[in-house]
Amino acid sequence: MPTLLVKNIDILVCMDTSRREIPGGGLFIRDGIIEAVGLTGELPNSADEILDLAGHIVTPGLINTHHHFYQNLTRAVPKAQDVTLFDWLKTLYPIWSRIDPEDVYISAQVGLAEMALSGCTCSSDHLYIFPNGVRLEDEIDAAQDMGVRLHACRGAMSIGQSAGGLPPDNLVEGESAILGDAQRLIHRHHDPRPGAMIRIAIAPCSPFSVSRLLMKNAAILARENGVMLHTHLAENEDDIAYSQEKFGCRPGQYAQDLGWTGDDVWHAHCVKLDPDEIDIFAQSKTGVAHCPCSNMRLGSGIAPIRAMRECGVNVGLGVDGSASNDSANLLNEARQAMLLQRVAHGGDAMAAREALEIATLGGAAVLGRGDLGSLEPGKRADFAAYDATTIELSGAWDKVAGLLLCGPMRANHTVVEGRFIVRDGQMVSIDLPTVLQTHAKRCKRLMTEAS
């Protein structure tokens, strides 16, 4: 079994129960699992590979709980730059209807690479459009080729414009086909074991794009198969108004009524949850994927993360789609989460270390990954190393806090299951320049066809 010794770390941020930060720390890893954590001198002095991280800060791998990879093909679209959610969607739906399997594969590679370069080792992705032969395997294949962890969410839209929904009819699917494909994906790809590289979740897109029956049946199917549930919820005021008009209640109550609460469920955004809905989530252990940059970009508002955490809601971070965030840097997402709570509640509302905790342990809790999120014996060897000698951290008295307060930072090394995904600031599992050339060509095609 291969071994890896990581030694002489300037500051090892464990995120264990004691929240230890070990100067001169190290990790001893065997077969992708952390075997020992402590001072370098306390660890074995030999291994198959030795990585000297003097001058580095090491954190657990960051965990992204919400994304739409394919959207990085439609960043900064002019007519979608200065609008709110529903108009943003209506502008982009016609473009997205032209996406094909190669688009999904290459955009997944770009999205995963961008996040890996920020220190992300595990990501969820919510793919809810399947035009032109697209399958969820198109992004699963990309993740497997790169060697990163993926929670692939089989999204869906079933209520088109002609039936009172928001999406165009050519992007919706029949509900029996949706559930049948979800069942197929679970049987073929879902790995429930610790250390899983691929997991499947069932993820109808939103209450305004699927039926009540599909939401109920999705919950039944997920629980019969032991997989998680995911959707968008309470993203902005329009979302609240739609729920009250169509369902006669607020989104949190609608979710509860349909069986969409529990520790096997996480909802994206939740910007407009009220205190009663927050209590529903806290009591049921329902998770939230907080996406601060996207929420700001679309003017959706500031999610009540402070109140959620104080009530015991599991909160993780999501970069959201790269056509609403236009970026996929999870460390920057943690910074923005911290700053937004300070804007809303004062300068002491969220410390840098709490935001980093949300990006690691928080994400692990939301995705049901007890094997990830901290660096301690028995956990998977997923970590990120940041060069503390760069200009971004020069002069920082507290370099751990500086990861968020200073920057923007990129990872010098990102390791998943003891294997390098990023080494010396460069992707090692893919030829990134070639990937970006292909990505640019696919983007150009979409631009041409949309003109």
Buried (B, 14 or more C-beta within 10 A) or exposed (E): EEBBBBBBBBBBBBBBEEEBBBEBBBBBBBEBBBBBBBBBEEBEEEBEEBBEBEBBBBBBBBBBBBBBBBBBBBBEBEEBEEBBBBBBBBBBBEBBBBBBBBBBBBBBBBBBBBBBBBBBBBBBBBBBBBBEEBBBBBBBBBBBBBBBBBBBBBBBBBBBBEEEBBBBEEBBBEBEEBBEBBBBBBEEBBEEEEBBBBBBBBBBBBBBBBBBEBBBBBBEBBBEBEBBBBBBBBBBBBBBEBBEEBBEEBBBBBBBBBBBBBBBBBBBBBBBBBEEBBBBBBEBBBBBBBBBBBBBBBEBBBBBBBBBBEBEBBBBBBBBBBBBBBBBBBBBBBBBBBBBBBEBBEEEBBBBBBBBBBBBBBBBBBBBBEBBBBBBEEBBBBBBBBBBEBEBBEEBEEBBBBBBBBBEBBBBBBBBBBBBBBBEEEBBBBEBEEBBEBBEEBBEBBEEEEE
